[in-house]
Amino acid sequence: MTFAQWAFIADLYTPIIVVVCIICMLLSARYRKSVGLWQLGGVLLSTAFIYMVMFLDNSLGLWPAFDLDYSTHTAIALVFIGYFMVYTPKLSVLMILSMMGYAALMMHQKYHTLADIMTTTICVMPIILLCQYKLSVIAKR
């Protein structure tokens, strides 16, 4: 496949997982509307966090100080992977595998290095999971 064809596939990844996430939220809200809203809140809070990290990186040059690049591609995809890990355990393995494929594709396309992807994941994933999990606990009340 050509570079452009691979780029097209890479560009589809996040919108596809967003659509699947929205469908899952709507299905959850069907049974109890507040649950779907808390799930949306977790996604929005996680998204705000990853963009705050991006802003800090742009302002302070955290990743460039180590000759790396903060991977916003990775971070936004991880928001949704975190959602699936917390709310749909049956899909989480598939979604984690899809994220690994996406990471391989980003490296193939030279968007990011493995170090960029791993450092971004290590820095943002604990907070993403915390946001998602804490709001899931609230939703169950």
C-alpha positions as CSV (number, residue, x, y, z in Angstrom):
1,M,0.0,0.0,0.0
2,T,1.1,3.6,-0.6
3,F,1.9,6.1,2.1
4,A,-1.3,8.0,1.4
5,Q,-3.4,4.8,1.7
6,W,-1.8,4.0,5.1
7,A,-2.4,7.6,6.1
8,F,-6.0,7.4,5.2
9,I,-6.4,4.3,7.4
10,A,-4.6,6.0,10.3
11,D,-6.9,9.0,9.9
12,L,-9.9,6.7,10.2
13,Y,-8.8,5.0,13.5
14,T,-9.8,7.6,16.0
15,P,-13.2,8.5,14.4
16,I,-14.1,4.8,14.3
17,I,-13.4,4.3,18.0
18,V,-15.2,7.5,18.9
19,V,-18.3,6.2,17.1
20,V,-18.1,2.8,18.8
21,C,-17.7,4.7,22.1
22,I,-20.8,6.8,21.5
23,I,-22.8,3.8,20.6
24,C,-21.7,2.1,23.8
25,M,-22.7,5.2,25.8
26,L,-26.1,5.4,24.2
27,L,-26.7,1.8,24.9
28,S,-25.8,2.4,28.6
29,A,-28.0,5.5,28.7
30,R,-30.9,3.4,27.4
31,Y,-31.1,1.6,30.7
32,R,-30.2,4.6,32.9
33,K,-29.7,8.0,31.4
34,S,-27.4,9.2,34.2
35,V,-24.9,6.4,33.5
36,G,-24.4,7.5,29.9
37,L,-23.9,11.1,31.1
38,W,-21.3,10.0,33.7
39,Q,-19.5,8.0,31.0
40,L,-19.5,11.0,28.7
41,G,-18.2,13.1,31.6
42,G,-15.3,10.7,32.1
43,V,-14.4,10.9,28.4
44,L,-14.6,14.7,28.4
45,L,-12.6,15.0,31.6
46,S,-9.9,12.7,30.2
47,T,-9.9,14.7,27.0
48,A,-9.4,17.9,28.9
49,F,-6.5,16.3,30.7
50,I,-4.7,15.1,27.6
51,Y,-5.0,18.5,26.0
52,M,-3.8,20.2,29.2
53,V,-0.7,18.0,29.0
54,M,-0.3,19.0,25.4
55,F,-0.5,22.7,26.4
56,L,2.1,22.2,29.1
57,D,4.4,20.3,26.7
58,N,4.0,23.1,24.1
59,S,4.7,25.7,26.8
60,L,7.5,24.1,28.7
61,G,9.0,21.8,26.0
62,L,8.8,18.7,28.3
63,W,9.1,16.0,25.6
64,P,11.5,18.0,23.4
65,A,13.8,18.3,26.4
66,F,14.3,14.5,26.0
67,D,14.4,14.7,22.1
68,L,10.8,13.2,22.0
69,D,7.4,14.3,20.9
70,Y,4.2,14.2,22.9
71,S,1.8,12.1,20.8
72,T,-1.6,13.7,20.8
73,H,-2.6,11.0,18.3
74,T,-1.8,8.4,21.0
75,A,-3.3,10.4,23.9
76,I,-6.7,11.0,22.3
77,A,-7.0,7.4,21.2
78,L,-6.1,6.3,24.8
79,V,-9.0,8.4,26.1
80,F,-11.4,6.0,24.3
81,I,-9.3,2.9,25.0
82,G,-9.6,3.8,28.7
83,Y,-13.3,4.1,28.3
84,F,-13.5,0.6,26.9
85,M,-11.2,-0.8,29.6
86,V,-13.5,0.6,32.3
87,Y,-17.0,0.2,30.8
88,T,-16.8,-2.6,28.3
89,P,-14.4,-5.3,29.5
90,K,-15.5,-7.6,26.7
91,L,-14.3,-5.1,24.1
92,S,-11.2,-4.0,26.0
93,V,-8.8,-6.7,24.7
94,L,-9.9,-6.0,21.1
95,M,-9.5,-2.3,21.6
96,I,-6.0,-2.6,23.2
97,L,-5.0,-4.8,20.3
98,S,-6.4,-2.2,17.9
99,M,-4.4,0.5,19.7
100,M,-1.2,-1.6,19.3
101,G,-1.9,-1.8,15.6
102,Y,-2.5,2.0,15.5
103,A,0.8,2.5,17.3
104,A,2.6,0.3,14.7
105,L,0.9,2.3,11.9
106,M,2.0,5.6,13.4
107,M,5.6,4.3,13.6
108,H,5.4,2.9,10.0
109,Q,4.2,6.3,8.8
110,K,6.9,8.1,10.9
111,Y,4.3,10.1,12.8
112,H,5.8,9.1,16.1
113,T,8.5,6.9,17.5
114,L,8.0,4.0,19.9
115,A,9.5,6.2,22.6
116,D,7.0,9.0,21.8
117,I,4.1,6.6,22.1
118,M,5.3,4.9,25.2
119,T,6.2,8.0,27.1
120,T,2.8,9.6,26.2
121,T,1.0,6.4,27.3
122,I,2.9,6.1,30.6
123,C,2.2,9.8,31.4
124,V,-1.5,10.0,30.5
125,M,-3.0,6.5,30.9
126,P,-3.0,6.4,34.7
127,I,-5.0,9.7,34.9
128,I,-7.3,8.7,32.0
129,L,-8.1,5.4,33.8
130,L,-8.6,7.2,37.1
131,C,-11.0,9.7,35.6
132,Q,-13.0,7.0,33.9
133,Y,-13.0,4.7,36.9
134,K,-13.9,7.4,39.5
135,L,-16.9,8.6,37.3
136,S,-18.0,5.0,36.8
137,V,-18.2,4.6,40.6
138,I,-20.3,7.7,40.9
139,A,-22.5,6.5,38.0
140,K,-23.3,3.3,39.9
141,R,-24.6,5.1,43.0
